[in-house]
């Protein structure tokens, strides 16, 4: 098992398949993009499947989520999903995506074994989307969401980051949209993971602010039937339910004490936290001929050093050198 010194067990593996993305969201990267990882440094499809299989078979991982960058840009994605679904025991398989291309890939991915998707959607306004993402692709995202629903990738979850003076007035319209279309909305506090290092607490819309804005239009009560466990979202019944909305207070309401996640970057580095300052290189060891037992020992050692929390409120906090697009969500 992947156990740290605080007794937490990592069972949820986030696997980044690429650091590339076809959007340029301002809270993630600059308009001109970034210097992408050279292809030889990226894990091959076979290497991804080998490490995922090791995690599932020998290290107690029960859920695998593929992320990016934008994972739909990975040419071998469907094959990776299919081979993941063939692992024993079979893990839960999910995908975090911006939704562009999902209109044509949702059905093949569902057929390959994908269980569900999380789609990033920060606005319903075309001009705001263009200004925020530096691309005019809102229609493509909405089509992707509809395709995911038709393919049975349920529940289709939407992740939204509210930014002060940009889209913070859209909390209510976004929730109405999700209720009307059967999507499950989760608001996420903006985290200091942008490549520009421009994050400030003053510009972040907090969980309390989100709930205040939603409560002006909806009756929200904590979902007593929802066992949160290690889930990051606090769940609230909307107008008596059964529909719910989630709020992830990553900064102001940290859930580090129950964290069960570990991350594998696209270039084969183990990160035990989004905000970790150290990584453990499995790629080079694997390419040098390491057996599965040695890789498993390296993985356990990497998780064992996980800190108690992300420490954003600590004066000594340092934003990680890698941005979110290079870490994997």
Phi, psi and omega per residue, in radians:
X1 nan 2.767 3.124
X2 -1.744 1.602 -3.020
X3 -2.045 2.358 3.101
X4 -1.706 3.134 -3.047
X5 -1.297 -0.123 3.083
X6 -1.744 0.136 3.067
X7 1.487 0.081 3.108
X8 -1.434 2.456 -3.136
X9 -1.967 2.189 3.141
X10 -1.488 2.006 3.102
X11 -2.090 -0.115 -3.071
X12 -1.953 1.931 -3.092
X13 -1.802 2.152 3.052
X14 -1.776 2.129 -3.055
X15 -2.043 1.997 3.062
X16 -1.433 2.275 -3.121
X17 -1.761 -0.228 3.107
X18 -2.931 2.678 3.031
X19 -1.695 -0.046 -3.110
X20 -1.409 2.677 3.105
X21 -2.603 2.648 3.117
X22 -1.732 0.143 2.966
X23 -2.093 2.922 3.123
X24 -2.323 0.984 -3.079
X25 -1.029 2.325 -2.975
X26 -1.102 -0.449 3.133
X27 -1.503 0.099 -3.100
X28 -2.151 -0.851 -3.069
X29 -2.656 2.838 3.136
X30 -1.268 2.817 -3.102
X31 -0.993 -0.573 -3.103
X32 -1.418 -0.029 -3.130
X33 1.462 -2.882 -3.082
X34 -2.263 3.029 2.997
X35 -1.391 1.887 -3.057
X36 -1.267 2.744 3.079
X37 -1.132 2.377 3.061
X38 -1.089 2.512 -3.066
X39 -0.979 -0.697 -3.141
X40 -1.077 -0.377 3.136
X41 -1.424 -0.315 -3.121
X42 -1.343 2.565 3.015
X43 -1.129 2.440 3.025
X44 -1.329 2.952 3.091
X45 -1.004 -0.783 -3.130
X46 -1.090 -0.680 -3.140
X47 -1.193 -0.690 3.076
X48 -1.042 -0.871 -3.091
X49 -1.116 -0.656 3.125
X50 -1.091 -0.817 -3.101
X51 -1.214 -0.667 3.084
X52 -1.127 -0.751 3.106
X53 -1.062 -0.716 3.086
X54 -1.061 -0.766 -3.122
X55 -1.110 -0.710 -3.102
X56 -1.301 -0.768 -3.038
X57 -1.322 -0.714 -2.954
X58 -2.030 -0.232 -2.994
X59 -2.106 0.120 2.994
X60 1.451 0.210 3.111
X61 -1.272 2.297 -3.110
X62 -2.045 -0.233 3.108
X63 -2.352 2.325 3.112
X64 -2.128 2.180 3.077
X65 -2.084 2.198 3.102
X66 -1.601 2.317 -3.044
X67 -2.372 -3.004 3.053
X68 -2.457 -2.474 0.206
X69 0.623 -2.619 3.104
X70 -1.970 1.862 -3.028
X71 -1.148 -0.400 3.120
X72 -1.165 -0.239 3.076
X73 -1.376 -0.209 3.138
X74 -1.342 2.018 -3.027
X75 -1.051 -0.612 -3.090
X76 -1.615 0.335 -3.009
X77 -1.003 -0.864 -3.086
X78 -1.043 -0.697 3.116
X79 -1.158 -0.680 3.094
X80 -1.100 -0.764 3.117
X81 -1.088 -0.792 -3.122
X82 -1.063 -0.761 -3.120
X83 -1.243 -0.502 3.047
X84 -1.179 -0.719 3.139
X85 -1.155 -0.346 3.134
X86 -1.490 -0.101 -3.141
X87 -1.191 2.659 3.102
X88 -2.209 2.141 -0.023
X89 -1.244 2.637 -3.098
X90 -1.263 2.202 3.096
X91 -1.468 2.838 2.923
X92 -1.232 2.350 -3.051
X93 -2.125 2.147 3.133
X94 -2.319 3.032 -3.048
X95 -2.514 2.344 3.002
X96 -1.871 2.179 -2.984
X97 -2.544 2.809 3.004
X98 -1.516 -0.056 3.027
X99 1.569 -0.189 -3.118
X100 -1.323 2.044 -3.062
X101 1.746 -0.170 -3.124
X102 -1.193 -0.411 3.132
X103 -1.050 -0.588 3.136
X104 -1.747 -0.276 -3.052
X105 -1.827 -0.259 -3.070
X106 -1.022 -0.841 -3.104
X107 -1.141 -0.841 3.095
X108 -1.059 -0.633 3.132
X109 -1.207 -0.696 3.088
X110 -1.096 -0.713 3.118
X111 -1.138 -0.575 3.133
X112 -1.280 -0.350 3.105
X113 2.230 0.034 3.113
X114 -1.128 2.364 -3.096
X115 -1.600 -0.731 -3.103
X116 -2.796 2.972 -3.126
X117 -2.308 2.628 2.900
X118 -1.994 2.206 -3.098
X119 -2.047 2.289 3.109
X120 -1.407 2.215 3.094
X121 -2.603 1.963 -3.031
X122 -1.820 -0.144 -3.093
X123 -2.807 2.706 3.024
X124 -1.873 0.055 -3.107
X125 -1.751 2.177 -3.045
X126 -1.058 -0.733 -3.108
X127 -1.212 -0.691 3.091
X128 -1.112 -0.716 3.106
X129 -1.051 -0.814 -3.122
X130 -1.084 -0.686 -3.112
X131 -1.254 -0.629 -3.087
X132 -1.361 -0.757 -3.040
X133 -1.744 -0.102 -3.124
X134 1.017 0.469 3.069
X135 -2.579 2.544 3.133
X136 -1.683 1.310 -2.986
X137 -2.239 0.306 -3.108
X138 -1.012 -0.768 -3.117
X139 -1.037 -0.661 3.131
X140 -1.135 -0.678 3.130
X141 -1.147 -0.780 -3.135
X142 -1.122 -0.654 3.076
X143 -1.154 -0.651 3.107
X144 -1.124 -0.705 3.091
X145 -1.054 -0.804 3.142
X146 -1.090 -0.688 3.131
X147 -1.147 -0.673 3.111
X148 -1.099 -0.707 3.109
X149 -1.124 -0.777 -3.142
X150 -1.111 -0.569 -3.108
X151 -1.381 -0.093 3.114
X152 1.441 0.359 3.128
X153 -1.448 1.132 -3.008
X154 -1.789 2.617 -0.101
X155 -1.314 2.419 3.032
X156 -1.357 1.998 -3.097
X157 -1.785 2.494 3.071
X158 -1.995 2.269 3.075
X159 -1.809 2.232 -3.110
X160 -2.235 2.296 3.019
X161 -1.902 2.117 3.097
X162 -1.628 2.363 -3.139
X163 -2.166 2.351 -3.062
X164 -1.080 2.242 3.114
X165 1.346 0.046 -3.131
X166 -2.004 -1.078 -3.105
X167 -2.403 0.235 -3.058
X168 -1.168 -0.270 3.103
X169 -1.434 -0.048 -3.049
X170 -1.741 0.141 -3.107
X171 -0.983 -0.865 -3.107
X172 -1.177 -0.873 3.112
X173 -1.003 -0.656 3.123
X174 -1.134 -0.726 3.122
X175 -1.164 -0.718 3.096
X176 -1.043 -0.762 3.134
X177 -1.039 -0.795 -3.117
X178 -1.169 -0.673 3.101
X179 -1.111 -0.698 -3.115
X180 -1.200 -0.559 -3.042
X181 -1.817 0.012 3.089
X182 1.375 0.400 3.075
X183 -1.671 2.726 -3.140
X184 -1.856 1.985 -3.025
X185 -1.608 2.425 3.053
X186 -2.359 2.131 3.056
X187 -1.546 2.406 -3.091
X188 -2.167 2.229 3.038
X189 -1.070 2.404 3.108
X190 -1.141 2.316 -3.092
X191 -1.919 2.735 3.121
X192 -1.351 1.307 -3.124
X193 -2.324 0.313 3.131
X194 -1.417 2.566 -3.122
X195 -1.140 -0.480 -3.098
X196 -1.407 -0.192 -3.070
X197 0.972 0.754 -3.125
X198 -1.788 0.077 -3.111
X199 -1.115 2.386 2.992
X200 -2.365 2.538 3.127
X201 -1.077 -0.579 -3.095
X202 -1.121 -0.577 -3.113
X203 -1.520 -0.162 -3.124
X204 -1.397 2.329 3.014
X205 -1.494 2.070 -3.034
X206 -1.410 2.893 3.091
X207 -1.023 -0.714 3.122
X208 -1.083 -0.718 3.119
X209 -1.136 -0.727 3.120
X210 -1.042 -0.829 -3.128
X211 -1.133 -0.655 3.099
X212 -1.085 -0.745 -3.108
X213 -1.193 -0.717 3.123
X214 -1.210 -0.657 -3.094
X215 -1.185 -0.310 3.077
X216 -1.203 -0.367 -3.098
X217 -2.103 -0.381 -3.071
X218 -2.234 2.697 3.014
X219 -1.584 1.982 -3.102
X220 -1.983 2.258 3.036
X221 -2.348 2.548 3.108
X222 -0.967 2.427 -3.113
X223 -1.406 1.687 -3.083
X224 -1.153 -0.397 -3.134
X225 -1.473 -0.033 -3.115
X226 -1.758 1.998 3.080
X227 -1.464 1.877 -3.016
X228 -1.179 -0.804 -3.116
X229 0.970 -2.162 3.138
X230 -1.638 0.056 3.140
X231 -1.123 2.410 -3.097
X232 -1.303 -0.404 -3.028
X233 -1.573 2.345 2.872
X234 -1.422 2.262 -3.034
X235 -1.834 2.387 -3.122
X236 -2.250 2.344 3.021
X237 -1.246 2.413 3.138
X238 -1.796 2.080 3.113
X239 0.889 0.769 3.084
X240 1.559 -0.132 3.104
X241 1.494 -3.091 0.122
X242 -1.379 -0.150 -3.121
X243 -1.156 2.593 -3.112
X244 -2.298 2.864 2.973
X245 -2.315 2.522 -3.134
X246 -1.960 2.621 3.060
X247 -2.279 2.164 -3.129
X248 -1.903 1.795 -3.127
X249 -1.559 1.146 -3.021
X250 -0.989 -0.555 -3.081
X251 -1.710 -0.904 -3.031
X252 -1.537 -0.340 3.116
X253 -2.293 1.080 -3.032
X254 -1.076 2.543 -3.110
X255 -2.044 0.494 -3.053
X256 -1.034 -0.565 -3.074
X257 -1.100 -0.378 -3.137
X258 -1.998 0.230 -3.052
X259 -1.098 2.330 3.120
X260 -2.176 0.474 -3.020
X261 -1.866 2.633 2.960
X262 -2.493 2.616 -3.028
X263 -2.149 2.491 3.037
X264 -2.080 2.052 -3.099
X265 -1.364 2.913 -3.095
X266 -1.109 -0.392 3.101
X267 -1.794 0.361 2.934
X268 1.428 0.492 3.107
X269 -1.810 2.367 3.044
X270 -1.518 2.248 3.044
X271 -2.138 2.208 -3.107
X272 -1.546 -0.020 3.110
X273 -2.786 2.607 3.040
X274 -0.947 -0.613 -3.031
X275 -1.774 0.301 3.102
X276 -1.102 2.548 3.080
X277 -1.800 -0.045 3.116
X278 -2.236 2.669 3.113
X279 -2.309 2.791 3.079
X280 -2.077 2.159 -2.992
X281 -1.516 1.822 3.056
X282 -1.545 -0.479 -3.075
X283 -1.040 -0.905 -3.060
X284 -1.154 -0.672 3.100
X285 -1.109 -0.743 3.138
X286 -1.104 -0.769 -3.114
X287 -1.252 -0.322 3.084
X288 -1.516 0.002 3.058
X289 1.813 0.205 -3.126
X290 -1.064 2.408 3.068
X291 -1.334 2.885 -3.133
X292 -1.004 -0.658 -3.113
X293 -1.087 -0.700 3.116
X294 -1.197 -0.720 3.112
X295 -1.098 -0.695 3.112
X296 -1.114 -0.711 3.108
X297 -1.110 -0.730 3.102
X298 -1.088 -0.704 -3.133
X299 -1.132 -0.812 3.121
X300 -1.045 -0.735 -3.133
X301 -1.117 -0.639 3.137
X302 -1.152 -0.707 -3.127
X303 -1.290 -0.544 -3.078
X304 -1.056 -0.478 -3.078
X305 -1.582 0.168 -3.112
X306 -1.035 2.374 -3.121
X307 -1.365 2.901 -3.108
X308 -1.134 -0.591 -3.116
X309 -2.774 3.054 -3.077
X310 -1.313 -0.395 3.008
X311 1.276 0.410 -3.113
X312 -1.043 -0.566 -3.127
X313 -1.465 -0.082 3.139
X314 -1.405 2.380 3.131
X315 -1.011 -0.421 -3.112
X316 -1.551 0.065 -3.080
X317 -1.055 2.350 3.057
X318 -2.139 2.238 3.074
X319 -1.152 2.385 -3.120
X320 -1.057 2.612 -3.116
X321 -1.129 -0.636 3.131
X322 -1.418 2.402 3.010
X323 -1.381 3.010 -3.112
X324 -0.981 -0.678 -3.089
X325 -1.097 -0.437 -3.133
X326 -1.700 -0.186 3.140
X327 -1.643 -0.815 -3.017
X328 1.744 2.255 -3.002
X329 -1.330 nan nan
